């Protein structure tokens, strides 16, 4: 455990840390308030996750409980690797661990780089009630976890839960949820444009503009204007 902490601190750069602190909105009252950055790049963290793949869950828990962003992200990258290399019983243990730590998965990159590869993948052949519970959470990050987890289903051309959770989050006031829903709808459209447009025709009048803009980002200019001006 001491080794990975030392390596992360050694790789930190103050100039990059300052940029990341602004980018991830760490100021008072902002969504990432209190998050501390060292200034370590994601590729560097991926390399360390590979080096420290052997860490036990108790050690990963220490990293996930840290106020330092790169400690938490590297912990999640290790968890992703462990999940991908594990069998069924071990995967359940890792998913349970992930769900117990949603309070520590508390920035959008932490969610986006881990949830569909762990929780989403695990639920491919299982009931998905947990996602609907998370979608109703007061916790911003749990709501984002719920919709981004469905990316695993989308990649298998299974769109039902994406649409249902998107509908639950349709009037969410936080832009990070609006962007996430719009992104997942756009991913559906890459695979089945007719299905995405069918959903949009039913709901676009109620959608926040941010969500709609993300959903139609890849449409032709004429089609985008049609949705935005109606």
N, C-alpha and C positions, 0 to 999 in steps of 0.2 A: 504493500500500500504506500509506504513512504517513497518507493522508487518512482511510481507514476506521478505522485504529487511533485516530486523534485524535477522530473522531466518536463512536466507541464509548466512549472514556474520558470525553468531554464529557457523554454522556448518563447516565453511571453515577450511582447514588445509594447512599450508604453504608448507609442504613437498609434499603433493599431488598436490597442485597448481603448483609447480615447474615441477613435472612430466608431468602434463597435458599440461602445456605451451610448453614443448618440443614436446610432442606427437602430438599436434594439430598445430605445425609449426607456432609459433607466432613471430618468429624472423623477423628482417627487410628483406623485399623482399620475405618472404614466404607467403603461401596462407592465413594464419591466423594472419598476421602481425597486432599488436595492440590489439589483443583479450586478455582480462584480465580474469584470472581464480582465483577463491576462493579456489578450492579444495573440492567441495561438490560432493558426489557420485550421480549417476543417481537414485538409489532407494530412497535416501534421498530427491531428488528433486521431485520424483513421490509422495512421502508422503506429501510434502508441496503443490504440485499441488492439491491434494485431499483436503487438509485443506483450501486452498484459492480458491476453485472452484468458490466461489461467486463473485470474482473480476469482475468489469465491464471492457468493452473493453478500456475505457479511461485509466484505471489503468494498464491493460495488455500492452497497447501501451507504457507506461512509462518504463515498464520492458523490452520490446522488443527494445526500443531505447537506452538501456544501453550498455556501452562498456564491461560490465561484462558478461561473457559467461553464467554462471549459471542463471543469471536473465533472459536472452533471452530463454534459454532452458526450464526453469520452466514456463515461459509465454506460450511457445508453448505446453507444456504438459497440461496446463490448457485449452488452446484452443482446443486441441484434445478431452479432456473430455467434454467440452461444445458442441462440434460438435456431438459427439456420443450420447449425451442426448437431442439433439435439433430436432425440426421438420423442414420441408422443407423451410419455409420462413426464419427462424432463421439461417439455415445452409447456405443459400445464403449470408446473412450478414457476417457470419464468414468467408466464402470463399473469399468474396470481401476484407475483412480485411486482410486476409492472403496474398493475391496477392498484396496488397498495401505495404506490409512489406517485400518483397523479398530481399531488400537491407539489412535488419536486420537478415535474415535467412542465415547467411553467414559463416557457417562452415558445414562440411559434416554430423556431427551428428545431427545438428539442422534440416537439410533437411530430413535425413533418418528416424528420429523418429517422423516426423510430416506429411510429404507431402502426402504419400499414404493414410494416415488415414483421411485426411481432403480433399485436392483437388482431389486426386484420387478417393476416395469414392464418393465424390459429383458428379464426372463426369461419374460414372458408367452407368447412363441412359441419358446422355446429350452429345451434340456435344463437341468435344475435341480440337477445333482449338487453344485454349489458349496454349496447350502443344506444338504445332508446332511453335507458336510464341516464346515461351520461349526457345525452342530448338535452335533457331537461334540467341539468345541473345549473346551479347559480355560479359555478366556477367556469370562468371563460375558457380555460385550457381543457377542461373535461368536455365542453361542448365542441371545441375544435378536434379533440381526440375522436369524438363520435363520428364526425363527418369525414375526417381524413382517413380513418381506419377503413372506410369503404373503398378507398383507392385499390386495395387488394382485390375486392370483388369486381370493380370496374375492369381491372386487368384480365379478369376471367369472363368479361362480357356479361356480368351479372349486375344489373343496375337498380334493382327493386329497392334495396335498402338505401342507396344513395338518394333516390327520389323521395322516399318516405322521410328520411332524416332531414333532407333539404327542406321539405315542406314544414317540418317542425321548427326549423331554424329560419324560416322565410322572413320573419319580422324581427329577427335579432338585431339589436341596435349597435352591437360592437363591430367595427369595420374588419377586425381580424376574423370574425365569423362570416361576415358577408363575403370577404375575399375567399375564404376557404370553401364556402358553398359554391360560389361562382366558379372557382377553379375545378372542383369536382364535376360540376355540370359540363364544363368545357372538356374535361377528360372523357366524359360519356360521349359528347359530340364527336370527338376524334374517332370513336369506334362505331357510333350509330347516331348520325346527325338527326335523323328523323325522330328518334326517341327523345333527344334533347329538346328539339323544337316543339314536340308535342307537350313536354313539361312546361316550356317557356310560354307557349300560347295560353296555357291554363293559369299561369302565375305571374307573368312578367309585369302586369300592371300594379301588383302589390310589392314587388321586389324593391329593396333599396337600390339606388342607382349603382352603387359600388358593386353589389352582387351581380346585377345585370351586366354591367360593363365587363366584369371578369368572365361571365358565362358566354358572352358573344364576341370575345376578343378576336377569335380567329375567323369570324364571319366576314363576308365581303363588306365593303364600305356601305353599299346600298342597303344591304340587309341590316347592318348595325343601325343605320339611320331609321330604318323602318321600326325597329324595336324601341329606339330611344325617343322617337317623336310621337308615337301613338299615345 
